[in-house]
Amino acid sequence: MTNKSNQYDTEALRLAAPGPASRDGEEMSPLDEEQRDLDDLCERWVAWKATRRLYGPPPTMGSVLGQLSGTRTRPLQPGGPDAISSAELAAFHIAYTCQPDALDKRVFELYYVHRVAPVKSAAAALKISRSHFYLVLSEFRKKLYKASTALLEVEMSKFATMTAGRTQPKSDGASEID
């Protein structure tokens, strides 16, 4: 059989044809506005999480051993990433770390923290479908946001009562801070 006759072999053409675009409705539906906002919050959290250890001032001197040796072993890099101080992201992080290790947390970690690609193979490794992966991800985002806002409200009310207790009215009507 020559190569020219293989052009018209229907079995070879069928095997070489691309697969269907989606099976079993696994195509991810477009995100609504709420899910886009939650996705943006999660992306900001990932960036925040990577820089949260950088709250201290940049080092001006080397290590203690480097100072004692009198020579500098490595040059210090000025600047670096600057971590933002966000109560919203801190509450989101606390809500995330307090979640039990379950399927929904693993899906979230794979998607946002580890950035697995393609999602289809990650879903297969978890023995779920791609559509279920996205469903679990969207529900976990909602659950995290709800827990983080509840935590933030509790902490803000504690802060408000703490600051309200610090100000006491003076005898002439002006307030004074202890």
Secondary structure by P-SEA (a helix, b strand, c coil): cccccccccaaaaaaaccccccccccccccccaaaaaaaaaaaaaaaaaacccccccccccccaaaaaaccccbbbbcccbbbbbcaaaaaaaaaaaaccccaaaaaaaacccccccaaaaaaaaacccaaaaaaaaaaaaaaaaaaaaaaaaaaaaaaaaaaaaacccccccccccc
